[in-house]
């Protein structure tokens, strides 16, 4: 969590908070979903010596680590792993003798092929590779939800991770005797497997997308995805905080063990997260429903564009041919005279027809014919 200090120029995150953000991004970079989507990363982990991969390779090939404003020193990454991800990741330093070219080449010490530097190892990496190979797109789609109106204080990938973790119920382990270690693969390393920020039209080309308050979140289990979409449904605005989930089985847990699983700090954190969610109108939607709404919106948008194009180019209905009549003026004093056998009438010219305006291009900065005020012309 971020710790704020009072005073001018002191509202900065402590070292522990930035380490927590780095550890969160590293866990997402080596999640089962990341191994499933990133073929190069999966090959590197499977072909590496005992599963150890260079830290520099992970940083270069991970889309999650692109959300760091600037690459931190390797020492900070090592500290973050050992302080916040030690149960999932291992890190070690690899020291090798420099090659002969290092004595004669200026940039040899900074070459990525020098063999030194830090290496990262994913615990239970073989099980993670097996889960990623056996996963399908439909399974990940069922575990993905679209979230919107994320509170301002959590509009980063690590912030969304902490915020959603506070909204989900704390998993309570079984109190019976633990199963033998060889009964099956261990659970996935994290409940949240991926956080994807959809691109926005205001993003700079080639730059990683910034969080605008919405994201696609993939969970390790479909139950968490369903729970989040059920507790925070797609409603215009809610005014009540849902039941605190981590207290649902607290009485049963206390009866069996005599101790409480959740701490008071965790309870306050979850209550604060729920209050922020209500304040900003946070809501979630299954990805399948979000895809359907997106297609509906695109179809409706195309209908409006077609209607606007038809309004700019109206179709003129064909007129019936009329018999040409002599255009003779009526003499003075004969306005009220009896009509002759061949009456003459003056043809009404009708309204003046103007040429249709040119079509409006979608890329035009402003519509044609409007007044534009330009400043600073040299």
C-alpha positions, 0 to 999 in steps of 0.5 A: 500500500502507498504510505502518504506523508504530510508536507510539501514535496513528501507525498511519495511512495515508500520503497516498500510500495514501489517494490510491491508494484514491481513484484506484482508486475513480475508475477503477472509477467510469469503467470500461466496466462502470460506463458500461454500468450507469450510463445517466446517466453514459454520457449525460454522457460522450457528450454532454460537450464533448470528453469532459470531465465535471464532477468534482462530477457524477461524485462524485454519480452514482457508486456506487463513490465512495459507499464514501468515508467522507467526500468528500475535497477536490478538491485531493486528488482531483486529486493522486490522479489525477495520481499514480496514474491519469494513464495513464487519466484527465485532470483540469483546472480550469475557470475562468469569470467569475462571474455577476452574481447572485454579487455579490448571492446569498450561496450563489451561489459554492457553486452547482453551476451556476456553471461553475467547478471541476474536470473529468475526462476519460477517455482513449480515452473514445470506445472505452470508450463503444463497448465499453460499448454493445456489451456484454451482460449475459451477457458481464459475468455470465461475467466475474463471480466471487463471493469469500468470506473476504477477509482483514480487512486488505483489507475495503474496495473499494480493499483488495479491488482491491489484494488480487485484483490481487496474486493474479492473474498480472502481464500480460506485454506482448509483446516484438515491435514494438508494433502501429500505433496505428490497428490497433484500440481500446486495452485496457480501462483496468483488469483489475477493472471492478467490485466490488459488496458484496452487502447484509447484514441488519445494514446500516443502511437507505439506507447504502452496504453495508459489506464483511463479507468477501464481494463480487462482482468483475467482470473485464475478461476472462473469463480472469481470472475463470476463473483466480481461480476455478480457483486458489482453488476453493470448498474448505472450507480449503486449506493450501498456497499456489498457484504464484506466477503472475507467475513463470510466464513469467519465464524466457521473458521473460528469454531474450528481453529479458535483463531481468526484468519483475516486480520483487522488491517485486511478488513479495513483495506477491503472496506476502504476498497468497497467504499471507493468502488461505490464512490466512483461507480465501479462495475464489472461485466463478463467479457462475453457480454462486453464483446456483444455490447461492443458489436452492438455499439459498432453496428449502431455507430455505423447506422448513424454514419450511414444516416448522416451520409444520406442526410448530406446527399438527399435523393431528389424524387423524379417529377412527372413530365407536364404538358408545356403551356403557352406562357402568355400574359393576361391583358389588363382588365381581363383578370376576372374574365371568363376562361378561354378555351385554351387558358394560359398559366404562368409556371411557378419556378419553385424553390431554388435548388442548391448543390449538395455540400461535399461529403464530410471525411471522417478524418476532417478536423472540422466540418466544411463551411465553418469559421476557423480562428487561427493564431500564431501564423508566421 
